[in-house]
Amino acid sequence: MKKEKLIIIGASGHAKVIIDIVEKQDKYELLGLIESNPNLEKKVLGYGILGDESILSESIYNDVYLFIAIGDNWIRHLVKDKISTLNPFIKFATLIHPSAQIAKGVKIGDGVCIMAGAIVNSDSSIENFTIINTKASMDHDGYLGAFASLAPNATTGGNVSIGNFTSVGISATIKHGVQIGAHGVIGGGALVLKNFEDNQVIYGVPATAIRSRIMGEKYL
């Protein structure tokens, strides 16, 4: 069967993980990578740099799928908007590692990455351009908003809702039924036992809101 063509946006360590998923999923033919300040002699796991985002305005890329391999949720959003403005015909791939476990009734949007060992349980909804990282787990009836992310080994109980752009840190745990607002950051190892509103930086065991943050504030 003929494979669809794919280009990765980004050339960092995160892109290396994405390349591995692409190769193991064996659904796409990877043409190469794009970065903002391209080094055309650079190779990432054997794949070359094609140029910067501006090349995507050419009509030859209308039928090529893209994946945005950028870990920062807000920057990923900005890059997506830029690309869609350059070429409104661009399509975005969803990549799922073969070792990930996706249960019955799960809904997954466009531009999503679900990494090795991740678990998404029944009737959960994963919105566009999210990241579910290595060994992260979302239990039944969960909701992960657009451009949000679960870091490696993050765990949520059932019926947890996480708002758009919120980042859940490495090995953080969120109790069942908790609702987290948009544009938040949950620190690594936090134990979240109650709801939190938008724009909060949350740390600790049990987790508390340390301060508010502005939309797009850097956290990685």
C-alpha positions in Angstrom: 0.0 0.0 0.0 1.3 3.5 -0.9 2.3 5.5 2.1 1.3 9.2 2.6 4.2 11.6 2.8 5.1 13.3 6.1 7.3 16.2 7.1 8.2 17.0 10.8 8.3 20.6 12.0 11.2 20.8 14.5 14.6 19.2 14.8 15.2 18.9 18.6 15.2 15.8 20.9 11.4 15.8 20.8 11.6 15.4 17.0 13.8 12.3 17.5 11.1 10.7 19.5 8.6 11.6 16.8 10.8 10.0 14.1 10.9 6.8 16.1 7.1 6.7 16.3 6.8 7.4 12.5 9.2 4.6 11.7 7.4 2.1 14.1 3.9 3.1 13.0 5.0 2.5 9.4 2.1 4.5 8.0 4.0 7.5 6.5 7.0 8.1 4.3 9.1 10.7 6.2 10.6 13.2 3.7 12.6 15.2 6.3 12.4 18.0 8.8 11.8 21.8 8.9 13.2 24.2 11.4 13.1 28.0 11.7 16.9 28.5 11.3 17.7 25.6 8.9 21.1 24.0 8.7 20.8 22.2 5.4 23.7 19.9 6.2 22.3 18.8 9.5 20.9 15.3 9.9 18.5 14.1 12.6 18.5 10.3 12.9 19.4 10.2 9.2 16.8 12.6 8.0 17.8 15.9 6.4 16.6 19.5 7.0 14.4 20.7 4.0 14.3 24.4 4.9 12.2 26.7 7.1 8.4 27.0 7.3 8.2 29.3 4.3 8.7 26.4 1.8 5.3 25.1 2.8 3.5 27.8 0.9 4.5 26.0 -2.3 1.6 24.0 -3.8 3.7 20.8 -4.0 3.2 20.5 -0.2 -0.7 20.6 -0.4 -0.9 16.8 -0.2 1.9 16.3 2.4 1.0 15.6 6.0 2.8 17.6 8.7 3.6 16.9 12.4 4.6 19.7 14.7 7.3 18.3 17.0 7.5 21.2 19.5 7.1 20.4 23.2 6.0 23.9 24.4 2.2 24.0 24.1 1.9 27.7 23.3 4.8 27.7 20.7 3.2 24.7 19.0 0.0 26.7 18.7 1.8 29.7 17.2 3.6 27.4 14.7 0.4 25.7 13.7 -1.3 29.1 13.0 1.6 30.3 11.0 1.6 27.1 8.8 -2.1 27.2 8.3 -1.8 30.8 7.1 1.0 29.9 4.7 -0.9 27.0 3.3 -4.6 26.4 4.2 -4.5 23.0 2.4 -1.9 21.5 4.8 -3.1 18.4 6.7 -1.8 17.4 10.1 -1.0 13.8 11.1 -1.8 12.1 14.4 1.0 9.7 15.5 0.4 6.8 17.9 3.3 4.5 19.0 2.3 0.9 18.5 2.9 0.1 22.2 0.4 2.7 23.3 -2.9 1.3 24.6 -6.0 3.1 23.3 -9.3 1.8 24.7 -12.8 1.6 23.2 -14.6 4.8 22.6 -11.6 7.1 22.7 -11.8 10.2 20.4 -8.5 11.6 19.2 -8.1 14.8 17.2 -5.6 16.0 14.6 -1.9 16.6 15.2 -1.9 14.5 18.4 1.1 12.5 19.5 0.7 9.5 21.9 4.0 8.0 22.8 5.4 4.6 23.8 3.7 2.9 26.8 1.0 5.6 27.1 -2.6 4.5 28.1 -5.8 6.3 27.2 -8.8 4.6 28.7 -12.4 4.2 27.5 -14.5 7.2 26.3 -11.8 9.7 26.8 -11.5 12.7 24.4 -8.1 13.9 23.2 -8.3 17.3 21.4 -6.2 18.6 18.6 -2.4 19.0 18.9 -2.0 17.5 22.3 1.0 15.4 23.6 0.6 12.3 25.7 4.1 11.5 26.6 6.0 8.2 27.4 4.1 6.1 29.9 1.6 8.8 30.7 -1.9 7.5 31.6 -5.4 9.0 31.2 -8.1 7.0 32.8 -11.7 6.5 31.6 -13.9 9.5 30.5 -11.0 11.9 30.7 -10.7 15.1 28.7 -7.4 16.7 27.4 -7.9 20.1 25.8 -6.3 21.3 22.6 -2.6 22.0 22.8 -2.4 20.5 26.3 0.2 17.9 27.3 0.9 15.1 29.7 4.6 14.7 30.5 6.3 11.2 30.9 4.6 9.1 33.6 1.9 11.7 34.4 -1.3 9.9 35.6 -4.9 11.0 35.8 -7.8 9.2 37.4 -11.2 8.8 35.7 -13.4 11.8 34.7 -10.5 14.2 34.9 -10.7 17.3 32.7 -7.6 19.3 31.7 -8.0 22.6 29.9 -6.5 23.9 26.7 -2.8 24.6 26.7 -2.3 23.2 30.2 1.0 21.3 30.9 1.0 18.4 33.3 4.5 17.8 34.6 6.5 14.6 34.8 5.1 12.0 37.2 2.3 14.3 38.4 -0.9 12.6 39.6 -4.4 14.0 39.3 -7.2 12.5 41.4 -10.3 11.2 39.8 -13.0 13.8 39.0 -10.7 16.8 39.2 -11.0 19.7 36.7 -8.0 21.8 35.8 -8.4 25.0 33.9 -6.7 26.3 30.7 -3.1 27.6 30.4 -2.0 26.0 33.6 1.2 24.3 34.6 1.3 21.4 37.0 4.7 20.8 38.4 6.6 17.5 38.2 5.6 15.0 41.0 2.6 17.1 42.1 -0.4 15.4 43.7 -3.5 17.2 42.6 -6.5 16.5 44.8 -8.9 19.4 44.0 -10.0 21.7 41.1 -7.9 24.6 39.9 -9.0 27.5 37.7 -7.3 28.9 34.5 -3.8 30.3 34.4 -2.4 28.7 37.6 1.1 27.3 38.4 0.4 24.3 40.6 3.1 22.4 42.7 3.5 20.2 45.7 2.0 17.3 47.6 -0.8 18.0 48.0 -0.7 20.5 45.1 -1.4 24.2 45.7 -1.5 27.2 43.4 1.8 28.9 43.8 1.0 31.9 41.5 -0.9 32.9 38.4 0.7 33.0 35.0 0.0 34.8 31.8 -1.1 33.1 28.6 1.9 31.9 26.6 4.4 32.3 29.4 7.4 30.0 28.9 7.6 26.9 31.2 10.0 24.5 29.4 
